[in-house]
Amino acid sequence: MGLTPVTFSLWRTAIGAVALAALLGYLHARGRAWVRWRSLPPRALAALLLAGGASVVLNLAIFSAFRQTSIALALLGFYTYPAMVAGAAVLLGEERLTSVRAAALALATLGMAVVVLGGTAGGVAFSAVGFGLALLAAAMQAVYILLGRRGFRAIPSEEATFGVMGINAGAFLLLVLVTGAGDVATLPFREPAALPALLWAGIAGAGVPALLFLLGIRSIGPTRTSIVALLEPVFGALLAAAMLGEALGPVQVAGGALVLGAAALLQRGGENAEPHEAASGAA
């Protein structure tokens, strides 16, 4: 589309914020009260602001990593975040890293690596800068997940996700104005054919999954949510096969089976789910 990482992130998060605003309007029309932001605990608002900042850095880092190195290596770096989340959750006393969770984490990580690398043809050139940016994105994802579990629990998931998305959109708009990238940012208006892809990226790729991800964090905990999220590259490979005609190799199929096995292991491990979020209307 010719957009830079900053301008693409602006469109993606702005459209996601509008979609979430529409959802909040719908919930209000169904009788749900508006959240009184001024009455919320200052610590919760500060945590939400920090989560929004982490999300801004995440988006900038991962989209920049895609331009610096291969998508495969960028994804490998980024999807180390479940291990970061598991380690931090244990250190903070949020969760116990049981043998079941440890085994599921190992299986899912291995399966993700097999799926991603199994789809590359030939050798993959390594870029220290690109891989470092992917690891930075992973660290920011871990920060967001841990904050989402407890940091701003007083804010319902829909409003919290809208707040984070709005912080992102505002930050990227400021960056566009500061860097003088306004001409690039308005490209979709001059080329309307790009709008459907941006609408899909904003709604299906940002607003909806961000809300569901936060609901998952608050429902089953950060570690289990992060491990299940490793299904993302598996479904990405399946969609590439279905929509782009990229055939799945046996190695990728085996990797996907490992990730699915890890998800099944989590469900059969006999562990109780985390308490469900009572404050969420959409849950």
C-alpha positions as CSV (number, residue, x, y, z in Angstrom):
1,M,0.0,0.0,0.0
2,G,3.0,2.3,0.3
3,L,2.4,3.2,3.9
4,T,5.2,3.4,6.5
5,P,5.0,1.5,9.8
6,V,3.8,4.7,11.5
7,T,1.1,5.6,9.0
8,F,-0.1,2.0,8.8
9,S,-0.3,1.8,12.6
10,L,-2.2,5.1,12.6
11,W,-4.9,3.8,10.3
12,R,-5.0,0.4,11.9
13,T,-5.4,1.7,15.5
14,A,-7.8,4.6,14.5
15,I,-10.1,2.2,12.7
16,G,-9.9,-0.2,15.6
17,A,-10.8,2.6,18.1
18,V,-13.8,3.6,16.0
19,A,-15.0,0.0,15.9
20,L,-14.7,-0.3,19.7
21,A,-16.5,3.0,20.1
22,A,-19.3,1.6,18.0
23,L,-19.4,-1.5,20.3
24,L,-19.5,0.7,23.4
25,G,-22.4,2.7,21.8
26,Y,-24.3,-0.5,21.2
27,L,-23.7,-1.7,24.8
28,H,-24.9,1.6,26.1
29,A,-28.0,1.4,23.9
30,R,-28.7,-2.0,25.5
31,G,-28.7,-0.5,28.9
32,R,-25.0,-0.6,30.0
33,A,-23.9,2.5,31.9
34,W,-21.1,4.6,30.7
35,V,-17.8,4.3,32.7
36,R,-17.1,7.4,34.8
37,W,-13.4,7.8,33.9
38,R,-12.9,10.6,36.5
39,S,-14.0,8.4,39.3
40,L,-11.6,5.5,38.4
41,P,-8.6,4.8,40.7
42,P,-5.6,6.9,39.6
43,R,-3.4,3.7,39.7
44,A,-5.7,2.0,37.2
45,L,-5.6,5.0,34.9
46,A,-1.8,5.1,35.2
47,A,-1.6,1.4,34.4
48,L,-3.8,1.8,31.4
49,L,-1.6,4.7,30.1
50,L,1.5,2.6,30.6
51,A,-0.2,-0.3,28.7
52,G,-1.1,2.0,25.9
53,G,2.5,3.2,25.7
54,A,3.8,-0.3,25.6
55,S,1.4,-1.1,22.8
56,V,2.7,1.9,20.8
57,V,6.3,0.7,21.2
58,L,5.1,-2.8,20.3
59,N,3.5,-1.7,17.0
60,L,6.4,0.4,16.0
61,A,9.0,-2.3,16.8
62,I,7.3,-5.2,15.1
63,F,6.4,-3.4,11.9
64,S,9.9,-2.0,11.8
65,A,11.3,-5.5,12.4
66,F,9.3,-6.8,9.3
67,R,11.2,-4.2,7.2
68,Q,14.6,-5.1,8.7
69,T,14.5,-8.8,8.6
70,S,12.4,-11.7,7.2
71,I,8.9,-12.1,8.6
72,A,9.9,-15.6,9.8
73,L,12.7,-14.3,12.0
74,A,10.6,-11.4,13.2
75,L,7.8,-13.8,14.2
76,L,10.3,-16.1,16.0
77,G,11.5,-13.2,18.0
78,F,8.1,-11.8,18.8
79,Y,6.6,-15.1,19.9
80,T,9.1,-15.5,22.7
81,Y,6.7,-13.3,24.7
82,P,4.8,-16.3,26.2
83,A,8.0,-17.4,27.9
84,M,8.6,-13.8,29.1
85,V,5.0,-13.7,30.5
86,A,5.4,-17.1,32.2
87,G,8.7,-16.1,33.8
88,A,7.5,-12.7,34.9
89,A,4.2,-14.1,36.3
90,V,6.1,-16.5,38.4
91,L,8.5,-13.9,39.7
92,L,5.6,-11.5,40.5
93,G,3.7,-14.2,42.3
94,E,0.8,-14.0,39.9
95,E,0.8,-17.6,38.8
96,R,2.5,-21.0,39.4
97,L,4.5,-22.5,36.5
98,T,3.2,-26.0,36.9
99,S,4.6,-28.9,35.0
100,V,1.6,-28.9,32.7
101,R,2.1,-25.2,31.8
102,A,5.8,-25.7,31.4
103,A,5.3,-28.6,29.0
104,A,2.6,-26.8,27.1
105,L,4.8,-23.7,26.7
106,A,7.7,-25.8,25.4
107,L,5.5,-27.7,23.0
108,A,3.7,-24.6,21.7
109,T,7.0,-22.7,21.3
110,L,8.6,-25.6,19.4
111,G,5.5,-26.0,17.2
112,M,5.4,-22.2,16.4
113,A,9.1,-22.3,15.4
114,V,8.5,-25.3,13.2
115,V,5.5,-23.7,11.5
116,V,7.3,-20.4,10.9
117,L,10.6,-21.8,9.7
118,G,8.9,-24.6,7.8
119,G,7.3,-22.0,5.5
120,T,10.5,-20.4,4.4
121,A,12.3,-21.4,1.2
122,G,16.0,-21.8,1.6
123,G,18.2,-20.1,4.1
124,V,16.9,-17.1,6.2
125,A,19.2,-14.2,6.5
126,F,19.7,-13.0,10.1
127,S,19.5,-9.3,11.0
128,A,20.5,-8.4,14.5
129,V,18.6,-5.1,14.3
130,G,15.4,-6.8,13.0
131,F,15.6,-9.6,15.6
132,G,16.3,-7.1,18.4
133,L,13.2,-5.1,17.4
134,A,11.1,-8.2,17.4
135,L,12.4,-9.0,20.9
136,L,11.5,-5.5,22.0
137,A,8.0,-6.0,20.7
138,A,7.8,-9.3,22.6
139,A,8.8,-7.5,25.8
140,M,6.2,-4.8,25.3
141,Q,3.6,-7.5,24.7
142,A,4.6,-9.1,28.0
143,V,4.2,-5.8,29.8
144,Y,0.8,-5.2,28.3
145,I,-0.4,-8.7,29.2
146,L,0.8,-8.5,32.8
147,L,-0.8,-5.0,33.2
148,G,-4.0,-6.2,31.7
149,R,-4.4,-9.0,34.3
150,R,-4.2,-6.8,37.4
151,G,-3.0,-3.2,36.6
152,F,-6.3,-1.8,35.3
153,R,-8.7,-4.4,36.4
154,A,-11.1,-1.7,37.6
155,I,-11.7,-0.7,34.0
156,P,-14.1,-3.1,32.0
157,S,-12.4,-4.8,29.1
158,E,-14.3,-3.0,26.4
159,E,-13.5,0.5,27.7
160,A,-9.9,-0.6,28.6
161,T,-9.3,-1.9,25.0
162,F,-10.8,1.3,23.6
163,G,-8.6,3.4,25.8
164,V,-5.4,1.5,24.7
165,M,-6.5,1.7,21.0
166,G,-7.2,5.4,21.4
167,I,-3.8,6.0,23.0
168,N,-2.2,4.3,20.1
169,A,-4.1,6.3,17.5
170,G,-3.2,9.5,19.3
171,A,0.4,8.7,19.6
172,F,0.7,7.6,15.9
173,L,-1.1,10.8,14.8
174,L,1.4,12.9,16.7
175,L,4.3,10.9,15.2
176,V,2.9,11.5,11.7
177,L,2.6,15.2,12.3
178,V,6.1,15.5,13.8
179,T,7.7,13.5,11.0
180,G,5.8,15.3,8.3
181,A,4.4,12.0,6.9
182,G,0.9,13.5,6.4
183,D,1.1,13.0,2.6
184,V,1.8,9.3,3.1
185,A,-0.9,9.0,5.8
186,T,-3.6,10.4,3.4
187,L,-2.6,7.9,0.7
188,P,-5.7,5.7,1.1
189,F,-7.9,8.8,0.3
190,R,-6.1,9.1,-3.0
191,E,-6.1,5.4,-3.6
192,P,-9.5,4.1,-2.2
193,A,-8.6,0.6,-3.2
194,A,-6.5,0.4,-0.1
195,L,-9.4,1.2,2.2
196,P,-10.9,-2.3,2.4
197,A,-7.5,-3.8,3.5
198,L,-7.2,-1.1,6.1
199,L,-10.7,-1.6,7.4
200,W,-9.9,-5.3,7.7
201,A,-6.6,-4.6,9.5
202,G,-8.3,-2.2,11.9
203,I,-11.4,-4.2,12.8
204,A,-10.4,-7.8,12.3
205,G,-6.7,-7.3,12.9
206,A,-6.8,-4.8,15.8
207,G,-10.1,-3.9,17.6
208,V,-11.8,-7.3,17.8
209,P,-8.7,-9.5,18.6
210,A,-7.4,-6.9,21.1
211,L,-10.7,-7.1,23.0
212,L,-10.8,-10.9,22.9
213,F,-7.2,-11.1,24.0
214,L,-7.8,-8.9,27.1
215,L,-10.9,-11.0,27.9
216,G,-8.7,-14.1,27.7
217,I,-6.0,-12.6,29.9
218,R,-8.6,-11.8,32.6
219,S,-10.5,-15.0,32.3
220,I,-7.8,-17.7,32.2
221,G,-4.7,-15.8,33.2
222,P,-1.7,-14.4,31.3
223,T,0.4,-17.6,30.9
224,R,-2.4,-19.8,29.5
225,T,-3.6,-17.0,27.2
226,S,-0.1,-16.4,25.9
227,I,0.4,-20.1,25.1
228,V,-3.0,-20.4,23.4
229,A,-2.1,-17.3,21.4
230,L,0.7,-19.3,19.7
231,L,-2.0,-20.7,17.5
232,E,-1.8,-17.4,15.7
233,P,1.0,-18.3,13.3
234,V,-0.6,-21.7,12.7
235,F,-3.9,-20.1,11.6
236,G,-1.8,-17.6,9.6
237,A,-0.2,-20.5,7.7
238,L,-3.6,-22.1,7.1
239,L,-5.1,-18.8,5.8
240,A,-2.0,-18.4,3.5
241,A,-2.7,-21.8,2.2
242,A,-6.4,-21.2,1.7
243,M,-6.3,-17.6,0.3
244,L,-2.9,-17.3,-1.3
245,G,-2.4,-20.8,-2.5
246,E,0.7,-21.4,-0.4
247,A,0.8,-25.1,0.2
248,L,1.4,-26.4,3.7
249,G,4.4,-28.7,3.9
250,P,4.5,-31.8,6.2
251,V,6.9,-29.9,8.6
252,Q,4.4,-27.1,9.0
253,V,1.5,-29.6,9.6
254,A,3.6,-31.3,12.3
255,G,4.4,-27.9,13.9
256,G,0.7,-27.0,13.9
257,A,-0.1,-30.4,15.6
258,L,2.4,-29.6,18.3
259,V,0.8,-26.2,19.0
260,L,-2.7,-27.8,19.0
261,G,-1.4,-30.5,21.3
262,A,-0.1,-27.8,23.7
263,A,-3.5,-26.1,23.8
264,A,-5.2,-29.5,24.4
265,L,-2.7,-30.2,27.2
266,L,-3.6,-27.0,28.9
267,Q,-7.3,-27.9,28.9
268,R,-6.7,-31.5,30.1
269,G,-4.2,-30.5,32.8
270,G,-6.8,-30.3,35.5
271,E,-6.1,-26.7,36.4
272,N,-8.8,-24.4,37.4
273,A,-9.4,-21.3,35.2
274,E,-8.8,-17.9,36.6
275,P,-11.8,-16.1,38.0
276,H,-13.9,-14.6,35.2
277,E,-14.1,-10.9,34.8
278,A,-17.4,-9.8,36.3
279,A,-17.2,-6.2,35.0
280,S,-17.2,-7.0,31.3
281,G,-20.5,-6.6,29.5
282,A,-19.4,-8.5,26.4
283,A,-17.9,-11.4,28.3
